[in-house]
Amino acid sequence: MRLKPLPSTEYAGRITRLQAEIKKAGLDCFVGYSSESETGTTRYLAGFWPFFDFAGIIVPAEGKAVLITGGPESFEFAKKFSNAPEIRINQLFVETSAPEWVPQVSGESFKTLLPRACGGTPKRVGVANWNIFPKMIFDDLQAAAPKAEFVPADDLLLRVQMIKTDAEIPYIAEAYRITEEAMKAALRAAKPGKREWELEAVARSKMVLAGAEGMSYPAWVCSGPTTPLSLCRSTDRAIKTGDLVQFTFGAKYMGYCGNMCRPFAIGKMPKPARKLAEAALEAMNYAIANIRPGVRGCDMFDGYHKILSRYGYENFTLYGPAHGTGSSEVEGLWLSKSADFVIQPNMLFNVDIWLSDGKYGMRYEDGVLVTKTGLRELNSYRREVIVL
């Protein structure tokens, strides 16, 4: 059984906090965009995630937020399921192969949407989801305020998202609990002859039956020659004794992303892969022991890099030891070489250790919530060199 939905007051509080950041940045409004695969912005601010169509949101420095949908289907869907105080239609947000509507659809462009939401034509507009914001929609937005300055504004939303509220934590914990149960089920099912997609199906079915609404990202199982790929897809390949196998799973629960990754072998793990696993686990245990309030992100990376250097693996990784997460599987806050932010209570991270020597690749990943005194581990099952 699922938890009750977040109260509308939680969404109102997010808008209020974002408006404070908008004013602090000297902006008149914030405009965000969401798609079926990148749902985070409208889901976080209005409780609405689109499919088929797309969605947007205008948050003025003062006044009500406006959720934007692309057609009558999404408009009615949003009226039933969103927490938006106002919903409008801009037909540029409609699906790629839009139907010819039988009833006449009344829609608007940003030419009317923007000044109505902002109480006048804005002079400075913050645009979130900058790297995926569609050009056609952006052109419509610029045409509504031709003299305005448009600036990237993803950092504004991140500053609101990065400290989780107490109301969010039960949903977050449940997303990770379901993910861990799926990992256990898939490991129990793993044996020679099982195909990658079959093991993924075990995990997916466990997640959905446990109450997940879907996946945090497309889950996958890879084995043998595909393990050096950091991103992959499950195939029809049957796993064999002695193969290195990688499970990468994440359940999405009521808008929050769980995540868990484990490499393993059946029968015997190849020696080079075992050495990678030992280094990865040392780096993971270091991160879990040292992610604490008051620690700088770059200092975390420095310690992580020293561990890899000791193994001669400093060039075997792609990024730092952890990243922020929440309503999107990656929510910024990378613990990287240049990360000068200070870790604070109620920040949520995925400790994410990826190593590849070109022949073998593996990822260990678990969720952790920073507390006032340390760290709450959200999953930890078989954080070890796994041989079945």
C-alpha positions as CSV (number, residue, x, y, z in Angstrom):
1,M,0.0,0.0,0.0
2,R,1.3,3.5,-0.9
3,L,1.7,6.4,1.5
4,K,-0.8,9.2,1.2
5,P,0.2,11.9,-1.4
6,L,2.2,14.8,-0.2
7,P,-0.1,17.6,1.1
8,S,-0.7,20.7,-1.1
9,T,1.1,22.8,1.6
10,E,4.3,21.0,0.7
11,Y,4.1,22.2,-2.9
12,A,3.1,25.7,-1.8
13,G,6.2,25.8,0.4
14,R,8.4,24.8,-2.5
15,I,7.0,27.7,-4.6
16,T,7.5,30.1,-1.8
17,R,11.2,29.0,-1.3
18,L,11.8,29.2,-5.1
19,Q,10.3,32.7,-5.2
20,A,12.8,33.8,-2.5
21,E,15.6,32.5,-4.8
22,I,14.1,34.3,-7.8
23,K,14.1,37.6,-6.0
24,K,17.6,37.0,-4.6
25,A,18.8,36.4,-8.2
26,G,17.2,39.6,-9.4
27,L,14.8,37.8,-11.7
28,D,11.2,38.5,-12.5
29,C,10.2,34.9,-13.1
30,F,11.3,31.3,-13.5
31,V,10.2,29.1,-16.4
32,G,10.8,25.3,-16.3
33,Y,10.2,22.4,-18.7
34,S,9.4,18.7,-18.2
35,S,9.1,15.7,-20.4
36,E,8.2,12.1,-19.8
37,S,11.8,11.2,-19.2
38,E,12.8,14.4,-17.4
39,T,9.8,14.9,-15.1
40,G,11.5,16.5,-12.1
41,T,10.7,20.2,-12.5
42,T,6.9,20.1,-12.8
43,R,6.7,17.1,-10.6
44,Y,8.6,18.8,-7.8
45,L,6.8,22.2,-8.1
46,A,3.3,21.1,-9.1
47,G,3.0,17.4,-8.5
48,F,2.5,16.8,-12.2
49,W,4.5,14.7,-14.6
50,P,3.6,14.5,-18.3
51,F,3.4,11.7,-20.7
52,F,2.7,11.9,-24.4
53,D,2.6,15.7,-24.1
54,F,5.1,17.9,-22.3
55,A,4.7,20.4,-19.5
56,G,6.0,23.7,-18.3
57,I,5.7,26.0,-15.3
58,I,6.0,29.7,-14.8
59,V,6.8,30.8,-11.3
60,P,6.7,34.6,-10.9
61,A,8.7,36.4,-8.2
62,E,5.3,37.3,-6.7
63,G,1.9,35.6,-7.2
64,K,0.7,32.2,-8.3
65,A,2.6,29.6,-10.3
66,V,1.1,28.5,-13.6
67,L,1.4,25.0,-14.9
68,I,1.4,24.7,-18.7
69,T,0.1,21.7,-20.7
70,G,0.0,21.0,-24.4
71,G,-3.6,19.9,-25.1
72,P,-7.0,19.1,-23.8
73,E,-6.0,15.6,-22.6
74,S,-3.1,16.8,-20.5
75,F,-5.2,19.8,-19.3
76,E,-7.9,17.5,-17.9
77,F,-5.2,15.1,-16.6
78,A,-3.4,18.0,-14.8
79,K,-6.7,19.3,-13.3
80,K,-7.2,15.9,-11.6
81,F,-3.7,15.1,-10.6
82,S,-1.6,18.2,-10.2
83,N,-1.2,20.6,-7.2
84,A,-1.0,23.7,-9.5
85,P,-3.1,26.7,-8.5
86,E,-3.6,27.6,-12.2
87,I,-3.3,25.5,-15.4
88,R,-3.1,26.9,-19.0
89,I,-2.6,25.4,-22.4
90,N,0.2,26.2,-24.9
91,Q,-0.2,23.9,-27.8
92,L,3.6,23.9,-28.4
93,F,3.8,21.5,-25.5
94,V,1.7,18.9,-27.3
95,E,3.0,15.4,-28.3
96,T,5.2,15.0,-31.3
97,S,2.5,13.5,-33.5
98,A,-0.4,15.7,-32.3
99,P,-3.9,14.7,-33.3
100,E,-6.3,17.0,-35.1
101,W,-8.6,17.8,-32.3
102,V,-12.3,17.4,-33.1
103,P,-13.5,20.0,-30.6
104,Q,-11.9,23.5,-30.9
105,V,-9.0,23.8,-28.5
106,S,-8.4,27.1,-26.8
107,G,-4.7,27.6,-26.3
108,E,-2.3,30.5,-25.7
109,S,1.3,31.4,-26.5
110,F,3.7,32.8,-24.0
111,K,2.8,36.2,-25.4
112,T,-0.3,36.2,-23.1
113,L,0.8,33.5,-20.6
114,L,4.0,35.3,-19.4
115,P,2.7,38.8,-18.7
116,R,-0.4,37.4,-17.0
117,A,1.6,35.3,-14.7
118,C,4.2,38.0,-14.0
119,G,1.9,41.0,-13.7
120,G,3.6,42.6,-16.7
121,T,6.3,41.9,-19.3
122,P,9.4,40.6,-17.4
123,K,12.8,42.0,-17.8
124,R,14.9,39.1,-16.6
125,V,13.7,35.5,-17.0
126,G,15.3,32.5,-15.4
127,V,15.1,29.3,-17.6
128,A,15.4,25.9,-16.0
129,N,16.2,22.7,-17.8
130,W,18.4,24.9,-20.0
131,N,20.2,22.0,-21.8
132,I,16.9,20.3,-22.8
133,F,14.6,23.3,-23.3
134,P,13.1,22.9,-26.8
135,K,14.1,25.6,-29.3
136,M,10.6,26.1,-30.6
137,I,9.2,26.7,-27.1
138,F,12.1,28.9,-26.2
139,D,11.5,31.0,-29.3
140,D,7.9,31.4,-28.2
141,L,9.1,32.4,-24.8
142,Q,11.5,35.0,-26.1
143,A,8.9,36.5,-28.4
144,A,6.7,37.2,-25.4
145,A,9.5,39.4,-23.9
146,P,11.8,40.4,-26.8
147,K,13.7,42.9,-24.7
148,A,14.2,40.6,-21.7
149,E,17.4,38.9,-20.6
150,F,17.1,35.1,-20.4
151,V,19.5,33.3,-18.1
152,P,20.0,29.7,-17.0
153,A,18.3,29.1,-13.7
154,D,18.7,25.4,-12.8
155,D,20.8,26.4,-9.8
156,L,17.8,28.2,-8.3
157,L,15.7,25.1,-8.3
158,L,18.6,23.0,-7.0
159,R,19.0,25.3,-4.0
160,V,15.4,24.6,-3.1
161,Q,15.5,20.9,-3.8
162,M,18.9,20.1,-2.1
163,I,17.6,20.2,1.5
164,K,14.9,17.6,1.8
165,T,12.0,18.4,4.1
166,D,10.9,16.1,6.9
167,A,7.7,15.4,4.9
168,E,9.7,14.0,1.9
169,I,11.8,11.5,3.9
170,P,9.3,8.7,4.2
171,Y,8.7,8.6,0.5
172,I,12.5,8.7,-0.2
173,A,13.1,5.8,2.3
174,E,10.3,3.8,0.7
175,A,11.8,4.2,-2.8
176,Y,15.1,2.8,-1.6
177,R,13.5,0.0,0.4
178,I,11.6,-1.2,-2.7
179,T,14.8,-0.9,-4.8
180,E,16.7,-3.1,-2.3
181,E,13.9,-5.7,-2.3
182,A,14.1,-5.8,-6.1
183,M,17.9,-6.3,-5.9
184,K,17.5,-9.2,-3.5
185,A,14.9,-10.8,-5.7
186,A,17.1,-10.5,-8.8
187,L,20.1,-11.9,-7.1
188,R,18.1,-14.9,-5.9
189,A,17.0,-15.5,-9.4
190,A,20.5,-15.2,-11.0
191,K,22.0,-18.5,-12.3
192,P,23.8,-19.7,-15.4
193,G,21.5,-19.7,-18.4
194,K,19.3,-16.8,-17.2
195,R,19.1,-14.1,-19.8
196,E,19.8,-10.5,-18.9
197,W,16.3,-9.3,-19.7
198,E,14.8,-12.1,-17.6
199,L,16.7,-10.9,-14.5
200,E,15.7,-7.3,-15.2
201,A,12.1,-8.4,-15.4
202,V,12.4,-10.0,-12.0
203,A,13.5,-6.7,-10.5
204,R,10.9,-4.7,-12.4
205,S,8.0,-6.9,-11.4
206,K,9.1,-6.8,-7.7
207,M,9.3,-3.0,-7.8
208,V,5.8,-2.6,-9.2
209,L,4.2,-5.2,-7.0
210,A,5.8,-3.5,-4.0
211,G,4.1,-0.2,-4.9
212,A,6.6,1.6,-7.2
213,E,5.0,3.7,-9.9
214,G,7.8,2.8,-12.3
215,M,11.6,3.1,-12.6
216,S,13.9,5.9,-11.7
217,Y,15.6,5.3,-15.1
218,P,15.6,2.4,-17.5
219,A,16.9,-0.4,-15.4
220,W,19.4,-2.8,-16.9
221,V,21.4,-6.0,-16.5
222,C,24.7,-6.4,-18.4
223,S,27.2,-9.2,-18.4
224,G,30.5,-10.3,-19.9
225,P,31.6,-8.1,-22.7
226,T,29.2,-5.2,-22.0
227,T,30.2,-4.6,-18.4
228,P,32.7,-1.9,-19.3
229,L,29.8,0.3,-20.5
230,S,28.7,2.8,-17.9
231,L,25.2,2.9,-19.5
232,C,23.7,-0.2,-21.0
233,R,20.6,-2.1,-22.0
234,S,19.6,-5.7,-21.0
235,T,19.9,-8.1,-23.9
236,D,19.0,-11.6,-24.8
237,R,22.5,-12.8,-23.7
238,A,22.5,-15.7,-21.2
239,I,24.9,-15.3,-18.3
240,K,27.6,-17.9,-17.8
241,T,29.6,-19.3,-14.9
242,G,32.6,-17.0,-14.4
243,D,30.9,-13.9,-16.0
244,L,31.0,-10.6,-14.3
245,V,27.4,-9.3,-14.2
246,Q,26.1,-5.9,-13.3
247,F,22.6,-5.1,-11.8
248,T,21.5,-1.4,-12.1
249,F,18.0,-0.8,-10.6
250,G,16.0,2.1,-9.3
251,A,12.4,2.2,-8.2
252,K,10.4,5.5,-8.4
253,Y,8.0,5.8,-5.6
254,M,5.5,8.7,-5.6
255,G,8.0,11.0,-7.3
256,Y,11.2,10.0,-5.5
257,C,14.0,8.0,-7.1
258,G,15.6,5.0,-5.4
259,N,18.8,3.5,-6.7
260,M,21.0,0.5,-6.1
261,C,23.8,-1.1,-8.2
262,R,25.7,-4.3,-7.6
263,P,28.2,-6.3,-9.6
264,F,28.6,-10.0,-9.0
265,A,29.9,-13.2,-10.5
266,I,28.6,-16.8,-10.5
267,G,31.0,-19.5,-9.5
268,K,34.2,-17.4,-9.6
269,M,35.0,-13.7,-10.1
270,P,37.9,-13.0,-12.6
271,K,40.9,-11.7,-10.7
272,P,41.1,-8.3,-12.4
273,A,37.3,-7.8,-11.7
274,R,37.8,-8.8,-8.1
275,K,40.6,-6.2,-7.7
276,L,38.3,-3.5,-9.2
277,A,35.5,-4.6,-6.8
278,E,37.9,-4.3,-3.8
279,A,39.0,-0.8,-4.8
280,A,35.4,0.2,-5.5
281,L,34.3,-1.0,-2.1
282,E,37.1,0.8,-0.3
283,A,36.1,4.0,-2.1
284,M,32.4,3.4,-1.2
285,N,33.1,2.7,2.4
286,Y,35.3,5.9,2.5
287,A,32.4,8.0,1.2
288,I,29.9,6.5,3.6
289,A,32.2,7.1,6.5
290,N,33.0,10.7,5.6
291,I,29.9,12.3,4.1
292,R,28.9,14.4,7.1
293,P,27.6,17.9,7.8
294,G,30.2,20.5,7.4
295,V,32.4,18.6,4.9
296,R,33.2,20.2,1.6
297,G,32.3,18.3,-1.6
298,C,35.8,18.8,-3.1
299,D,37.4,17.4,0.0
300,M,35.3,14.3,-0.4
301,F,36.5,14.0,-4.0
302,D,40.1,14.4,-2.9
303,G,40.0,11.5,-0.6
304,Y,38.2,9.4,-3.2
305,H,40.9,10.2,-5.8
306,K,43.7,9.3,-3.4
307,I,42.2,5.8,-2.9
308,L,42.0,5.2,-6.7
309,S,45.5,6.5,-7.2
310,R,46.8,4.0,-4.7
311,Y,45.4,1.2,-6.8
312,G,46.5,2.9,-10.1
313,Y,42.8,3.4,-11.0
314,E,42.6,7.2,-11.1
315,N,41.8,7.0,-14.8
316,F,39.3,4.2,-14.5
317,T,36.5,6.3,-13.2
318,L,34.2,8.9,-14.8
319,Y,33.2,11.2,-11.9
320,G,33.3,11.7,-8.1
321,P,32.1,9.4,-5.4
322,A,28.5,10.7,-5.0
323,H,25.8,12.9,-6.4
324,G,22.6,14.5,-5.2
325,T,19.3,12.8,-5.9
326,G,15.6,13.1,-5.2
327,S,12.8,13.8,-7.6
328,S,15.4,13.1,-10.4
329,E,17.9,10.3,-10.2
330,V,20.7,12.9,-10.5
331,E,19.9,16.3,-8.9
332,G,23.3,17.9,-9.1
333,L,25.5,18.2,-6.0
334,W,28.3,16.2,-7.6
335,L,31.1,15.5,-5.1
336,S,33.6,16.6,-7.6
337,K,37.1,18.2,-7.8
338,S,35.5,21.7,-8.0
339,A,32.6,21.2,-5.7
340,D,33.0,24.0,-3.1
341,F,29.6,23.5,-1.4
342,V,29.4,22.3,2.2
343,I,27.4,19.2,2.9
344,Q,24.3,19.9,5.1
345,P,21.7,17.9,7.0
346,N,18.9,16.6,4.9
347,M,21.0,16.5,1.7
348,L,20.3,13.2,-0.1
349,F,23.1,11.5,-2.1
350,N,23.7,8.4,-4.1
351,V,27.2,7.1,-3.4
352,D,28.1,6.2,-6.9
353,I,31.4,4.3,-7.5
354,W,32.0,3.4,-11.2
355,L,35.3,1.8,-12.3
356,S,36.3,0.2,-15.6
357,D,39.6,-1.1,-16.8
358,G,38.3,-1.5,-20.4
359,K,37.7,-5.2,-20.1
360,Y,35.6,-5.2,-16.9
361,G,33.4,-2.5,-15.5
362,M,31.3,-2.2,-12.4
363,R,29.2,0.1,-10.3
364,Y,28.3,0.0,-6.6
365,E,25.6,2.5,-5.7
366,D,23.5,3.1,-2.6
367,G,21.5,6.0,-1.2
368,V,22.4,8.0,1.9
369,L,20.6,10.8,3.8
370,V,22.7,13.3,5.7
371,T,21.5,13.8,9.3
372,K,22.4,16.4,11.9
373,T,24.9,13.9,13.4
374,G,26.0,11.8,10.5
375,L,24.5,9.6,7.9
376,R,21.4,7.4,7.4
377,E,22.1,4.6,5.0
378,L,19.0,3.9,2.9
379,N,20.2,0.6,1.4
380,S,23.2,-1.6,2.1
381,Y,22.4,-5.2,1.1
382,R,25.5,-7.2,0.2
383,R,27.9,-4.3,0.0
384,E,30.7,-6.7,-0.7
385,V,32.4,-8.7,-3.4
386,I,29.5,-10.9,-4.4
387,V,30.0,-14.4,-5.8
388,L,27.0,-16.6,-6.1
